[in-house]
Amino acid sequence: MYDVVIIGAGISGLMSARLLTAQGLDVLVLEARDRVGGRTCTYRDPETFEYADMGGAYIVPEQRRITQLAGELGLELYKIRDGSLKTAFQQGKSVVYHDGLLPPVYNPFYILDSNNVTRMIKRMAKEVPIDAPWKAKHAKEWDAITLKEFFHKRCWTKYSYDVMSLLTRALFCVETHEVSLLFFLWYISTGQSFNRLINSADATQEKKFVGGSMQLCERMAEQLHGKVKLESPVIRVVQNSTSGVEVYTASGESYSAKYLISAVPLALLNRISFSPPLPARKFQLIQRLPMGNAIKTIMYYDRPYWKEKGLSGEFISFDGPIVYGQDDSKPDGSHPALVSCVRARNAVELLSMSLEERKQAIANQYATIFRCPELLSPTNYIEKNWMAEEFSGGCYVGTLQPGILTNFGSAMREPFMNIYFAGTETATYKAGYMEGAVQSGERVAQEILQACGKVSAFDSEKTSAEKSIPGKKPTNESFVEKMLPSLPTLVTGITVPIIATLAYIFLGHKYNKLSF
């Protein structure tokens, strides 16, 4: 009899195991894969590329939980940018620029339109409670439409629409018609500074782990001293209110515990038989939480040809299979490489290609973006197709279509008898990121400690102050951004006086009453 059995040895599961063990509880972690790490995954090949992060990899200073955890585990971080020029590619043209995720635009209509749309999204997101988005004043209305419908209605220029569509693919690895507006607004409200997402290239990607991010889980597992059991997929859970929980694995083993933590993606809970069955609302939710479509790729070269051109290797592309990519050379400059992720419908389309064909398609895009034929001939190529990952189901995060959050969202973090639910999708701060995974592990550990009588009532509101935690501050709107009119307002302000003047002149001539 264990105190707690945890399903899933990713960041959430191991973080909760670490905290509960520190409080004296006897914990066992069951992992279906032959490795720990979950959606962090580090390939290792000392002779070819040393190590390569094929899953979650990046953090920023304001993600204090993951930064603190890395320090406690003795992991070293390094900055990934050197200040060189970035590249943007659209309609067959490459543009180089210094700062921001997107290159500067000078068309006043583009500026007014994109500023108005981002300002509107930020204003709406402020109305969405981070722990109960279904309680937002306009929740039903916003959850009834897709992002595509919203952008079609609010974006007056193709530029703004394309930018918002690109951002959706980058954040969720799905298309705009696959995401509820309310879900998008909730995601922004959980700690994403929309200004930084649009205006800052290091909004979510500033530092990486020397040696790879999977070390987080490997070192937490080491601290559990043999309490992590690999290749143990859970297929059945039986519980009752008195004796606790019985957990059964595919290999025929069974384990007893007072409590169970599920730290696997909610979408995968359908693969486990629960007795008694999960509540109807939870059961309906897990059928409607698909993961994103993503193939992470790293292309290696004998030389950093982009740096020889004075470029950082960081790029954004409106054309081709890759939306965004950057330099992935090691901190000392060795193993020159470009890393990128094929997302959303582009990832699905590339599934029909062979590995070699995908490699060539991506190499062709790099050569075109950087105007560098040498990039057509990489020395090595590796990829991770997360859509084929049996125990993840996709990446980065589960997404919600219209109607799901308002109807079933309240069941996301709700315990069921002796079962508690963790995972980055359940976080209320930086959901979808490693930071969110740590936060969810902390939350569920405190819920169990509270159930054991070891801590006072869990303060569910404590994360509300996290938006002002130490670190890089969110980019605030400038006075100009606040005061700029929307494109419709500008057009109305110009056309209405002109039409009124013309009407006055026309009517005055018609009735011979015009006088000056």
FIVEXLO-843143 format. One line per field, with one value per residue (C-alpha): x, y, z. Coordinates in nm, 4 decimals, decimal comma. Example, Ala and Ser with C-alpha at 12.3 -4.5 7.8 and 13.67 -1.06 7.14 Angstrom:
BEGIN
X = [1,2300	1,3670]
Y = [-0,4500	-0,1060]
Z = [0,7800	0,7140]
***
This chain:
BEGIN
X = [0,0000	0,1497	0,0255	0,0147	0,0528	0,1248	0,0588	0,3120	0,6781	0,6741	0,7415	0,3979	0,4038	0,7615	0,7191	0,4218	0,6148	0,9108	0,6955	0,4941	0,8060	0,9568	0,6491	0,7058	0,4535	0,5359	0,5031	0,5265	0,5419	0,4276	0,5484	0,4305	0,7423	1,0931	1,2075	1,0987	1,0333	0,6884	0,6790	1,0410	1,2564	1,6326	1,8060	2,1693	2,4452	2,7919	2,9610	2,7139	2,5318	2,5903	2,2301	1,9154	1,5887	1,3043	1,0261	0,9824	1,3106	1,2836	1,2163	1,2212	1,3217	0,9640	0,8984	1,0282	0,9149	1,1043	1,4032	1,4089	1,3682	1,6586	1,8779	1,7814	1,8665	2,2026	2,1168	2,2845	2,1031	2,2359	2,1007	2,0172	2,0491	2,3494	2,1771	2,2358	1,9799	1,6584	1,4886	1,1252	1,0007	0,6737	0,5537	0,8923	1,0887	1,3291	1,3589	1,6191	1,5516	1,6759	1,4080	1,0774	0,9083	0,7833	0,9635	0,8501	0,5719	0,5212	0,1805	-0,0433	-0,3465	-0,1556	-0,0345	-0,3781	-0,5496	-0,3033	-0,2817	-0,6594	-0,6929	-0,4192	-0,5601	-0,9040	-0,7705	-0,5842	-0,8933	-1,1118	-0,8546	-0,8558	-1,2203	-1,1433	-1,0768	-0,7671	-0,9188	-1,2758	-1,2922	-1,6487	-1,7501	-1,6431	-1,9230	-1,9187	-1,8107	-2,1034	-2,0720	-1,6946	-1,7058	-1,9615	-1,7217	-1,3823	-1,0778	-1,1203	-1,4666	-1,3406	-1,0404	-1,2555	-1,4827	-1,2207	-0,9231	-0,9721	-0,6433	-0,4959	-0,1747	-0,3437	-0,5344	-0,2168	-0,0271	-0,3028	-0,3278	0,0483	0,0429	-0,2317	-0,0261	0,2811	0,0994	-0,1264	-0,0085	-0,3625	-0,5504	-0,7751	-1,0948	-0,9979	-0,9806	-1,2523	-1,2152	-1,2742	-1,0010	-0,7596	-0,8442	-0,8066	-0,4671	-0,3562	-0,4941	-0,2918	0,0249	0,0962	0,1772	0,0162	0,2366	0,5441	0,4108	0,3699	0,6578	0,9323	1,1167	1,2124	0,8550	0,8631	1,2066	1,5091	1,7132	1,7821	1,9329	2,2933	2,2627	1,8899	1,5617	1,4858	1,7464	1,4798	1,2825	1,5846	1,7253	1,3889	1,3502	1,6967	1,5917	1,3016	1,5474	1,3870	1,0243	0,9810	0,8754	0,9176	0,7329	0,4284	0,1263	-0,1785	-0,4888	-0,7325	-0,8092	-1,0518	-1,1387	-1,3792	-1,4285	-1,2832	-0,9875	-0,8473	-0,7287	-0,6116	-0,3997	-0,3427	-0,0777	-0,0650	0,1987	-0,0406	0,1020	-0,1190	-0,0535	-0,2621	-0,2650	-0,4704	-0,4612	-0,3908	-0,2541	-0,3084	-0,0349	-0,0897	-0,2497	-0,6228	-0,6875	-0,5216	-0,7450	-0,9817	-0,7271	-0,7730	-1,0747	-1,2074	-1,4313	-1,6514	-1,6545	-1,5373	-1,8127	-2,0046	-1,8649	-1,5033	-1,5655	-1,7103	-1,4219	-1,1460	-1,3138	-1,2935	-0,9371	-0,7260	-0,3529	-0,1812	-0,0084	0,3692	0,6892	1,0028	1,3076	1,6773	1,9032	2,2828	2,5502	2,9272	2,9325	2,6898	2,6277	2,3635	2,6090	2,8603	2,5955	2,5555	2,2240	2,1182	1,9432	1,6152	1,3359	0,9619	0,7944	0,4453	0,5179	0,6365	0,6050	0,8002	0,6455	0,9349	1,2891	1,6216	1,9825	2,0300	2,4085	2,5630	2,6659	3,0272	2,9227	2,9818	2,7385	2,5840	2,2125	1,8728	1,5747	1,2130	0,8728	0,6283	0,2884	-0,0846	-0,2003	0,1562	0,2541	-0,0408	0,0505	0,4103	0,2967	0,2494	0,6201	0,9081	1,1726	1,4073	1,1373	1,0575	1,4266	1,4601	1,1455	1,2739	1,6262	1,4754	1,2857	1,5997	1,7997	1,5266	1,4757	1,8471	1,9335	2,2014	2,2307	2,4737	2,1762	2,0429	2,3050	2,2820	2,5247	2,2529	1,8799	1,6695	1,2998	1,0386	0,6886	0,4767	0,1587	0,2892	0,3902	0,1634	0,1728	0,1453	-0,0942	0,0557	0,2113	0,2362	-0,0892	-0,4507	-0,6826	-1,0541	-1,3036	-1,6212	-1,8619	-1,6231	-1,4852	-1,8228	-1,9922	-1,7181	-1,4229	-1,5171	-1,4247	-1,0648	-0,9026	-1,1866	-1,0811	-1,2855	-1,3057	-0,9377	-0,8087	-0,6462	-0,5512	-0,2320	-0,0612	0,0237	-0,3271	-0,4668	-0,2374	-0,3656	-0,0293	0,1690	-0,0585	0,1007	0,4588	0,7028	0,6248	0,2590	0,3554	0,5463	0,2581	0,0066	0,2351	0,2513	-0,1249	-0,2133	0,0500	-0,1060	-0,4537	-0,3415	-0,1549	-0,4719	-0,6732	-0,4193	-0,4526	-0,0881	-0,1524	-0,4209	-0,6745	-0,5109	-0,5256	-0,6495	-0,6056	-0,2345	-0,1381	-0,3214	-0,0128	0,2160	0,1845	0,3986	0,6666	1,0323	1,1850	1,1338	0,8266	0,5558	0,5724	0,3123	0,1233	0,2817	0,0777	0,0674	-0,0599	-0,3363	-0,4430	-0,4227	-0,7701	-0,8885	-0,8976	-1,2813	-1,2818	-1,0303	-1,2238	-1,5479	-1,3855	-1,2622	-1,5540	-1,8478	-1,7417	-1,6679	-2,0061	-2,1841	-2,0086	-2,0894	-2,4505	-2,4732	-2,3321	-2,5582	-2,8746	-2,7836	-2,7428	-3,0600	-3,2729	-3,0676	-3,0088	-2,6351	-2,4643	-2,1120]
Y = [0,0000	0,3289	0,6649	0,7911	0,6306	0,8736	0,7966	0,9732	1,0623	1,3968	1,7259	1,7413	1,3869	1,3981	1,7427	1,6229	1,3060	1,5176	1,7407	1,4577	1,2535	1,5543	1,5543	1,1905	1,0219	0,6914	0,7500	0,5316	0,6734	0,4580	0,5599	0,3977	0,4892	0,3512	0,6960	0,9785	1,3276	1,3298	1,6069	1,6947	1,4580	1,4818	1,2731	1,1913	1,1033	1,2027	1,1484	1,3331	1,6127	1,5527	1,6202	1,7621	1,8746	1,7302	1,8429	2,1308	2,3182	2,6931	2,9136	3,2849	3,4465	3,5227	3,1470	3,1381	2,7863	2,6094	2,8387	2,7626	2,3896	2,3936	2,5612	2,3077	2,0238	2,1758	2,2418	2,5164	2,7519	2,9445	3,2270	3,1357	3,4756	3,6892	4,0036	3,9320	4,0146	3,8145	3,7181	3,7294	3,5590	3,6398	3,6288	3,5148	3,7946	3,7902	4,0897	4,1295	4,3266	4,3698	4,3387	4,1700	3,8572	4,0355	4,2834	4,6475	4,7503	5,0989	5,0670	5,2812	5,0613	4,7507	4,9304	5,0590	4,7285	4,5018	4,7427	4,7479	4,3686	4,3040	4,5774	4,4202	4,0721	4,2016	4,3850	4,0765	3,8443	4,0582	3,9637	3,5897	3,4389	3,2211	2,9484	2,9616	3,1002	2,9716	3,2375	3,5261	3,7728	3,6942	3,3298	3,1790	3,4296	3,3907	3,0124	2,9888	3,0993	2,9973	3,2188	3,2112	3,3655	3,6272	3,7243	3,7358	3,9805	4,1961	4,1980	4,4493	4,3756	4,0504	4,1371	4,1323	3,8157	3,6377	3,7456	3,6188	3,2905	3,2448	3,3171	3,0571	2,7903	2,8856	2,8689	2,5660	2,3775	2,3919	2,6172	2,9071	2,7145	2,4494	2,6806	2,8490	3,2239	3,1782	2,9128	3,1471	3,4341	3,2092	3,0946	3,4565	3,5369	3,2572	3,4624	3,5245	3,8876	3,9394	4,2406	4,0284	3,7459	3,9876	4,2262	4,0238	3,7308	3,6062	3,6116	3,2404	3,1356	3,2920	3,0228	2,6514	2,3824	2,2800	1,9071	1,9151	1,9767	1,6090	1,6285	1,8002	1,4779	1,2504	1,4229	1,4380	1,0654	0,9986	1,1747	0,9296	0,6403	0,3688	0,4778	0,5350	0,2294	0,2533	0,0615	0,0344	0,1678	0,1857	0,0265	0,0099	0,1969	0,0706	0,2778	0,2921	0,5452	0,3285	0,1274	0,3779	0,2939	-0,0183	0,0462	-0,2192	-0,2098	-0,3734	-0,6189	-0,7571	-0,5812	-0,4087	-0,1454	-0,0147	0,3431	0,5818	0,8396	0,8487	1,1352	1,1293	1,3381	1,2263	1,4441	1,4532	1,3336	0,9998	0,9170	0,7441	0,4626	0,3806	0,1974	0,3573	0,1819	0,3517	0,5453	0,9030	1,1618	1,2460	1,5975	1,4768	1,1891	1,4221	1,6666	1,4118	1,3148	1,6753	1,7785	1,6937	1,7590	1,9825	1,8620	1,9017	1,7588	1,9030	1,9077	1,9884	2,0292	2,0131	2,1722	2,1701	2,5506	2,8152	2,9636	3,2031	3,3566	3,4055	3,6271	3,8254	3,6566	3,5003	3,2059	3,3128	3,3516	3,3733	3,2576	3,3109	3,0640	2,7035	2,4216	2,6027	2,8974	2,9794	2,8576	2,9573	2,8666	2,5541	2,5374	2,4382	2,7158	2,6929	2,7250	2,3599	2,1451	2,4288	2,3641	2,5156	2,4013	2,4407	2,2857	2,1932	2,2838	2,2484	2,1578	2,1763	1,8929	1,6823	1,7415	1,6371	1,3028	1,1778	1,2376	1,0076	1,1157	1,2068	1,4083	1,6058	1,6727	1,8049	2,0184	2,1883	2,2290	2,3922	2,6381	2,7271	2,7827	3,0090	3,2112	3,2753	3,2926	3,0355	2,7278	2,5643	2,4995	2,2478	1,9970	1,9309	1,6906	1,5402	1,5655	1,4460	1,4846	1,3943	1,3317	1,4053	1,3073	0,9490	0,9588	0,6967	0,8325	1,2030	1,2067	1,5269	1,8550	2,1113	2,1180	2,0056	2,2524	2,3253	2,3918	2,5999	2,4996	2,2763	2,5180	2,6538	2,3128	2,0877	2,3060	2,3029	1,9319	1,9883	2,0135	1,8583	1,5505	1,2309	1,0519	0,9640	1,0609	1,3995	1,5482	1,7314	1,8286	2,1547	2,1723	2,2066	2,4941	2,8440	3,0068	2,9532	2,6691	2,4658	2,5350	2,3591	2,6311	2,5307	2,1663	2,2540	2,4651	2,1860	1,9414	2,1795	2,2263	1,8580	1,7803	2,0441	1,9050	1,5621	1,7019	1,8873	1,5637	1,3949	1,6769	1,7791	2,1356	2,3967	2,4602	2,5134	2,8754	2,8505	3,2249	3,2352	3,2275	3,5530	3,7497	3,5558	3,8022	4,0452	3,7963	3,9038	3,8692	4,0335	4,2513	4,2231	4,4807	4,7463	4,9456	5,2752	5,5950	5,5911	5,2321	5,3217	5,6284	5,4976	5,4667	5,1437	5,1192	5,1239	5,4338	5,6069	5,5208	5,6362	5,9557	6,0377	5,9241	6,0538	6,4249	6,3862	6,2249	6,4857	6,7692	6,6213	6,5691	6,9293	7,0578	6,8358	6,9266	7,2926	7,3057	7,1061	7,3468	7,6575	7,7159	7,6826	7,9961	8,0720]
Z = [0,0000	-0,1178	-0,0052	-0,3643	-0,7064	-0,9912	-1,3572	-1,5794	-1,5254	-1,6980	-1,5230	-1,3542	-1,2203	-1,0961	-0,9428	-0,7379	-0,6437	-0,5325	-0,3115	-0,1592	-0,0852	0,0909	0,3182	0,4139	0,1854	0,0142	-0,3589	-0,6717	-1,0249	-1,3197	-1,6661	-1,9896	-2,1898	-2,1533	-2,0381	-1,8118	-1,9453	-2,1014	-2,3602	-2,2878	-2,4907	-2,5358	-2,8016	-2,7302	-2,9748	-2,8469	-3,1830	-3,4053	-3,2213	-2,8453	-2,7431	-2,9011	-2,7425	-2,9484	-2,7156	-2,4700	-2,4442	-2,3785	-2,0778	-1,9931	-1,6596	-1,5527	-1,5378	-1,1852	-1,0933	-1,3691	-1,3182	-0,9464	-1,0098	-1,2556	-0,9937	-0,7268	-0,9633	-1,0577	-1,4225	-1,6237	-1,8615	-2,1587	-2,3747	-2,7306	-2,9024	-2,9951	-3,1250	-3,4955	-3,7612	-3,7920	-4,1166	-4,2280	-4,5443	-4,7209	-5,0804	-5,2054	-5,0392	-4,7431	-4,5122	-4,2372	-3,9202	-3,5635	-3,2968	-3,2360	-3,3587	-3,6718	-3,8959	-3,8771	-4,1142	-4,2543	-4,4144	-4,1877	-4,2540	-4,1398	-3,8283	-3,7281	-3,7969	-3,6163	-3,3218	-3,2899	-3,3028	-3,0439	-2,8188	-2,8435	-2,7604	-2,4549	-2,3306	-2,3741	-2,2128	-1,8967	-1,8487	-1,8414	-1,4934	-1,5047	-1,2858	-1,4216	-1,7783	-1,8136	-1,5616	-1,7849	-1,8532	-2,2266	-2,1936	-2,3845	-2,6652	-2,7014	-2,6704	-2,9499	-3,2247	-3,3584	-3,3829	-3,7601	-3,7320	-3,4884	-3,7031	-4,0178	-3,8431	-3,6723	-3,9118	-4,1911	-4,3666	-4,4931	-4,3092	-3,9672	-4,0496	-4,1634	-3,8493	-3,6201	-3,8107	-3,7880	-3,4147	-3,3632	-3,5397	-3,3380	-3,0020	-3,0473	-3,3589	-3,4990	-3,7411	-3,6400	-3,7205	-3,4624	-3,1588	-2,9561	-2,9064	-2,5321	-2,5096	-2,6879	-2,4525	-2,1475	-2,2728	-2,3033	-1,9566	-1,7889	-1,8170	-2,1828	-2,2469	-2,5855	-2,6533	-2,5959	-2,8098	-3,0981	-3,0406	-2,8750	-3,0245	-2,6782	-2,5472	-2,4715	-2,5967	-2,4338	-2,2593	-2,2933	-2,0728	-2,1245	-2,1817	-2,2631	-2,0814	-2,0155	-1,7389	-1,5269	-1,5099	-1,5001	-1,1934	-1,0174	-1,0840	-0,9382	-0,6172	-0,5804	-0,5363	-0,7456	-0,7022	-1,0783	-1,2773	-1,6561	-1,9302	-1,7067	-1,8988	-1,6745	-1,8258	-1,5340	-1,2126	-0,9475	-0,6426	-0,3544	-0,0801	0,1968	0,0668	-0,1812	-0,5321	-0,7174	-1,0259	-1,2929	-1,5702	-1,9126	-1,7874	-1,5256	-1,2214	-0,9673	-0,7005	-0,4121	-0,2877	-0,0812	-0,3627	-0,7359	-0,9437	-1,3192	-1,4806	-1,8391	-2,1099	-2,0460	-2,4006	-2,3176	-2,0195	-2,2612	-2,2793	-1,9101	-1,7725	-1,4531	-1,2038	-1,1070	-1,4373	-1,4494	-1,3975	-1,7138	-1,7435	-1,7082	-1,9496	-2,2112	-2,1668	-2,2302	-2,5592	-2,6764	-2,5948	-2,9024	-2,9010	-3,1553	-3,4723	-3,4576	-3,6026	-3,4460	-3,6722	-3,6398	-3,9436	-3,8947	-4,1161	-4,1376	-4,0965	-3,9670	-4,3109	-4,1779	-3,9318	-4,2096	-4,3701	-4,0474	-3,9636	-3,6346	-3,7967	-3,6396	-3,8922	-3,9342	-4,2533	-4,3917	-4,6736	-4,6697	-4,4129	-4,1390	-3,9538	-3,7206	-3,6628	-3,5114	-3,4510	-3,2400	-3,2253	-2,8942	-2,6516	-2,7688	-3,1345	-3,2200	-3,4199	-3,6264	-3,6641	-3,7363	-3,5301	-3,6322	-3,5865	-3,8607	-3,7189	-3,7738	-4,1254	-4,2586	-4,0235	-4,1394	-4,5052	-4,4470	-4,3018	-4,6567	-4,7264	-4,6445	-4,3950	-4,6785	-4,8561	-4,5405	-4,4899	-4,8437	-4,8236	-4,5087	-4,6484	-4,9589	-4,7415	-4,5434	-4,8614	-4,9979	-4,6798	-4,6229	-4,9952	-4,9283	-5,1571	-4,9127	-4,6822	-4,9349	-4,8176	-4,4413	-4,2763	-4,0558	-3,9922	-3,6987	-3,6264	-3,3672	-3,4984	-3,1919	-3,3739	-3,3728	-3,0053	-2,8480	-2,4945	-2,5825	-2,8749	-3,0157	-2,9044	-2,7568	-2,5696	-2,5751	-2,7486	-2,7173	-2,9926	-2,9474	-2,6729	-2,4779	-2,2197	-2,1096	-2,1014	-1,9655	-1,8605	-1,4920	-1,4797	-1,5909	-1,2458	-1,0452	-0,8392	-0,8623	-0,5272	-0,4589	-0,8047	-0,8715	-1,2075	-1,3061	-1,6321	-1,8026	-1,9578	-1,6046	-1,5050	-1,4323	-1,5047	-1,8255	-1,9322	-2,2085	-2,0964	-1,8643	-1,6088	-1,6192	-1,5716	-1,2535	-1,1234	-1,1785	-0,9977	-0,7021	-0,6996	-0,7008	-0,4340	-0,2084	-0,2719	-0,1557	0,1440	0,2353	0,2026	0,4334	0,6848	0,6407	0,5180	0,5581	0,2851	-0,0522	-0,1602	-0,5180	-0,5639	-0,4866	-0,8527	-0,9216	-0,8180	-1,0509	-1,3349	-1,1349	-1,0308	-1,0622	-1,4052	-1,7385	-1,7195	-1,9831	-2,2587	-2,1853	-2,4433	-2,5309	-2,5245	-2,9049	-2,9137	-2,6709	-2,8643	-3,2208	-3,3766	-3,5287	-3,9055	-3,9132	-3,6905	-3,9141	-4,2304	-4,0697	-3,9436	-4,2924	-4,5075	-4,3005	-4,3189	-4,6922	-4,7612	-4,5487	-4,7332	-5,0755	-4,9725	-4,8520	-5,1813	-5,3913	-5,2031	-5,1927	-5,5713	-5,6259	-5,4263	-5,5036	-5,1347	-5,1265	-5,0035	-4,8852]
***
